[in-house]
């Protein structure tokens, strides 16, 4: 039993790192929108489509930046009355500003959708995001958040909330 407890606590510490007293936590919301291509291919059974969306993304709010990239894969299950399925997305932002600091972020998004992007109402998406700072003043930043979206064939409009943890400054 002790072995499982230690493994569980170690797993939690890896998932939610403990930062020093000089670390900074910020949270906020904003929007982002993308312009994408929308090719799809039928799988087996043919009522399931693999949809790959690629394009550009712009963020406003807590995360502010233009000219990011989006790579998205969706499995659209159209076998039932209302299409639905999982979606995974990677956003790469090379020039973004957060709390006055500039650098690069990679955002991983995982969620589910319901509806059809080429319908009048589009598809609704709900998802979770993980944020990693990869360059500049944002290197080492980690975070998480939630997103709600409306997707149409040419792109997606999104509203997000996230919390970011800046690493402690080195004391020299």
C-alpha positions as CSV (number, residue, x, y, z in Angstrom):
1,X,0.0,0.0,0.0
2,X,2.8,2.4,0.9
3,X,4.4,1.8,-2.5
4,X,1.2,2.9,-4.3
5,X,0.8,6.0,-2.1
6,X,4.4,7.1,-2.8
7,X,4.0,6.5,-6.5
8,X,0.7,8.4,-6.5
9,X,2.3,11.4,-4.7
10,X,5.3,11.4,-7.0
11,X,2.9,11.4,-10.0
12,X,1.0,14.4,-8.6
13,X,4.3,16.3,-8.0
14,X,5.3,15.7,-11.6
15,X,1.9,16.8,-12.9
16,X,1.7,19.9,-10.6
17,X,5.3,21.1,-9.9
18,X,6.0,23.0,-6.7
19,X,7.5,26.4,-7.5
20,X,9.5,28.6,-5.2
21,X,8.2,31.6,-3.4
22,X,9.5,33.9,-6.2
23,X,7.4,32.2,-8.9
24,X,4.5,34.1,-10.4
25,X,1.0,32.7,-11.2
26,X,-1.2,34.5,-13.7
27,X,-4.7,33.6,-15.0
28,X,-7.0,35.1,-17.4
29,X,-9.1,34.7,-20.5
30,X,-9.3,35.8,-24.1
31,X,-10.1,34.6,-27.5
32,X,-8.3,33.1,-30.4
33,X,-9.3,32.4,-34.0
34,X,-7.9,30.3,-36.8
35,X,-8.1,30.2,-40.5
36,X,-7.6,26.6,-41.8
37,X,-7.8,24.2,-44.7
38,X,-10.2,21.3,-44.0
39,X,-9.4,18.1,-45.9
40,X,-10.9,14.8,-44.8
41,X,-10.6,11.1,-45.6
42,X,-13.1,8.3,-45.0
43,X,-12.0,5.6,-42.7
44,X,-13.5,2.2,-41.9
45,X,-16.5,2.3,-41.5
46,X,-16.9,5.1,-44.1
47,X,-19.2,7.1,-41.9
48,X,-16.1,8.0,-39.8
49,X,-13.9,10.7,-41.2
50,X,-10.4,11.8,-40.3
51,X,-10.2,15.5,-40.6
52,X,-6.9,17.3,-40.6
53,X,-7.0,21.1,-40.2
54,X,-3.9,23.2,-40.7
55,X,-3.5,27.0,-40.8
56,X,-2.8,30.1,-38.8
57,X,-4.0,31.3,-35.4
58,X,-4.2,34.7,-33.6
59,X,-4.6,35.0,-29.8
60,X,-5.9,38.0,-27.7
61,X,-6.3,38.5,-24.0
62,X,-3.9,37.0,-21.5
63,X,-2.0,35.4,-24.4
64,X,-1.5,37.9,-27.2
65,X,0.1,37.0,-30.5
66,X,-0.4,36.7,-34.2
67,X,0.9,34.3,-36.9
68,X,0.9,31.2,-34.8
69,X,0.3,27.8,-36.5
70,X,-2.4,25.2,-35.8
71,X,-2.3,21.5,-36.5
72,X,-5.5,19.6,-35.7
73,X,-6.8,16.1,-36.1
74,X,-10.4,15.0,-35.6
75,X,-12.2,11.8,-36.0
76,X,-15.7,12.7,-37.0
77,X,-18.2,9.9,-36.3
78,X,-21.1,10.6,-38.6
79,X,-22.6,7.1,-38.1
80,X,-25.3,8.5,-35.7
81,X,-27.8,11.3,-35.9
82,X,-25.5,14.0,-34.6
83,X,-21.8,13.9,-35.7
84,X,-19.4,13.9,-32.8
85,X,-15.9,12.9,-31.9
86,X,-12.5,13.6,-30.3
87,X,-10.1,16.4,-31.4
88,X,-6.4,17.0,-30.7
89,X,-4.7,20.2,-31.6
90,X,-1.2,21.7,-31.3
91,X,-0.8,25.5,-31.5
92,X,2.7,26.9,-31.9
93,X,3.2,30.5,-31.1
94,X,6.7,31.8,-31.7
95,X,6.0,35.5,-30.8
96,X,3.5,35.8,-28.0
97,X,3.2,38.2,-25.0
98,X,2.0,37.1,-21.6
99,X,2.0,39.5,-18.6
100,X,4.5,41.7,-20.4
101,X,6.9,38.9,-21.2
102,X,7.7,37.8,-24.8
103,X,8.6,34.4,-26.1
104,X,7.3,31.2,-27.6
105,X,4.5,28.8,-26.4
106,X,3.3,25.4,-27.4
107,X,-0.3,24.7,-26.5
108,X,-1.8,21.2,-26.6
109,X,-5.6,21.0,-26.8
110,X,-7.7,17.8,-26.3
111,X,-11.5,17.7,-26.4
112,X,-14.7,16.7,-28.1
113,X,-17.0,18.2,-30.6
114,X,-20.6,17.9,-31.7
115,X,-22.0,19.0,-35.0
116,X,-20.8,19.5,-38.6
117,X,-18.3,22.3,-39.5
118,X,-20.0,22.7,-42.9
119,X,-23.5,23.3,-41.4
120,X,-25.1,26.7,-40.7
121,X,-24.4,26.3,-36.9
122,X,-20.9,24.7,-37.3
123,X,-19.6,22.3,-34.7
124,X,-19.3,23.1,-31.0
125,X,-16.0,22.0,-29.2
126,X,-15.2,21.8,-25.5
127,X,-11.6,21.0,-24.5
128,X,-8.7,21.3,-22.1
129,X,-5.4,22.9,-22.8
130,X,-1.8,22.4,-21.5
131,X,0.6,25.3,-22.1
132,X,4.4,25.1,-22.3
133,X,6.8,28.0,-22.6
134,X,9.6,27.1,-25.0
135,X,11.6,30.2,-25.7
136,X,12.5,33.7,-24.7
137,X,11.1,35.1,-21.4
138,X,8.4,32.4,-21.5
139,X,10.8,29.5,-21.4
140,X,9.8,27.2,-18.5
141,X,6.3,28.6,-18.1
142,X,3.7,25.8,-17.6
143,X,-0.1,26.0,-17.4
144,X,-3.5,24.6,-18.1
145,X,-6.9,25.8,-19.1
146,X,-10.2,25.2,-20.8
147,X,-11.7,26.2,-24.1
148,X,-15.1,26.4,-25.8
149,X,-15.2,26.8,-29.5
150,X,-17.4,27.1,-32.6
151,X,-15.8,25.6,-35.8
152,X,-16.9,26.2,-39.4
153,X,-15.2,24.9,-42.5
154,X,-12.8,27.9,-42.9
155,X,-11.8,28.2,-39.2
156,X,-12.6,28.3,-35.5
157,X,-13.5,31.0,-33.0
158,X,-12.5,30.1,-29.4
159,X,-12.9,31.5,-25.9
160,X,-10.3,30.4,-23.4
161,X,-9.4,30.6,-19.7
162,X,-6.0,29.5,-18.5
163,X,-3.6,29.7,-15.5
164,X,0.1,30.0,-16.1
165,X,3.0,29.4,-13.6
166,X,6.2,31.3,-14.3
167,X,9.3,29.6,-12.8
168,X,11.0,31.2,-9.9
169,X,13.8,33.7,-10.7
170,X,17.3,32.3,-10.1
171,X,18.7,33.9,-7.0
172,X,22.4,34.6,-7.5
